[in-house]
Every structure is written in C-alpha cells, then in structure tokens.
Amino acid sequence: MTTGAPPPLAPKRSRARTFLPLGLAAWLVLEIWLLTVVADAAGGLTVFLLLVGGIVLGAAVMKRAGRRAFRNLTSTFQQAQAAAQAGTMPTAPERTGAEDRNGFLMLGGLLLMIPGLISDALGLLLLVPPVRSLLGRYADRAAERRMAAAPPGSLQDAFQQARIHRPDGKVVQGEVIREDAAQGPRRADEPRPPLLP
C-alpha cells in the first residue's frame, strides 16, 4: 500500500563511528608488526618478558590509582561528616595537579596491560605527572568549550546552568509552603494560585 509519504531518512553516521574501527584496525596491525620486528631483532623471549612486565606494571599502577581514588573519596566523606556535625558547610576538597588525575593514571595502567609496545609507550607516558596535568587541563578546556557551544535546552546546557547557579553541585529538594494561602483542600475546578518568589 502506497501512502505518498517519503521514506524516513537514515541517520547520518558520525565521524567517530566511521573512523574508529579503521583506526583500531590500523593500530592492531601496527602493534603486531612492531612485535614481530622486535622479536626478530631481540628474540621471542624478550618480547614475551616485555609483555608480561607491561601487564604486571599496569596492574600495579591501576591498583595504586584505585587506592588513591578510594582514599580521596573516604577523606571527602569524612570532611563532609565532620562539617555536618559542626553545623558548617563542607569545604571543597583540595586538589593538586597530578594527584587529581586518577583517570589518566588508570588509563595509563590499562594501556600498559594491553599487549603491545605502542600501548606500553603511551601508558608509560601517562605515568609522568606533568603529562597527566597537561592532558587534564586540555580535557577541562575542551569540556568547557563543548558546554559553552551547547544549544539551549540540551543536557549540556542544563549542566552548565546548574554549575553557574550552584557551583558546589548540591541539589536541595524541598517543598514550598505558602503561609498566606488558604488552608484546606482545593476543588478540582478551582484554578491554582500563582507562585510568588
């Protein structure tokens, strides 16, 4: 049966969805080629020891980053609890450059655990604190640019507005009770009174 309506257009694929599989395939081929070159030059046992060393080092780095993140979370909860008992507002936790970049530290550990020499080199690079700080600042600026360019009404716009009006990110739920409003139930046909600031 023909209705005369045009067929729905297929959604356009983003560049990331197009080039990500190609990039991963090229990276995989390059890793395998580099492993064979190193195995020819230094021997298979050397390559095996490099891969096992990368896995062990990556696991140790991820464990350390996880412990640091848990320690930071615990101290934040303890500060908030102490502030609540004292009846004051909790202060923002102190953040210092490289110590605040646990995500990049975990990414470095993950790259070390992935078999391959290029991923190991990138993982070792992420273990350097100035590199993590530099990447963190770049990521912060990129996130700010994307939020600033977000169209009105989007989720990013709502998040940005929440950060502008409530920089601590806390949401206080409550109910407005008007003292001057007539008490008692309202009839269904009766209009709602306007809300006053």
Buried (B, 14 or more C-beta within 10 A) or exposed (E): EEEEEEEEEEEEEEEEEEEEEEEEEEEEEEBEEBBEEBBEEEEEEEBEEBBEEBBEBBBEBBEBBBEBBEEBEEEEEEBBEEEEEEEEEBEEEEEEEBBBBBBBBBBBBBBBBBBBBBBBEBBBEBBEBEBBBBBBEEEEEEEEEEBEEBEEEEEBBEBBEEEEEEEEEEEEEEEEEEEEEEEEEEEEEEEEEEEEE
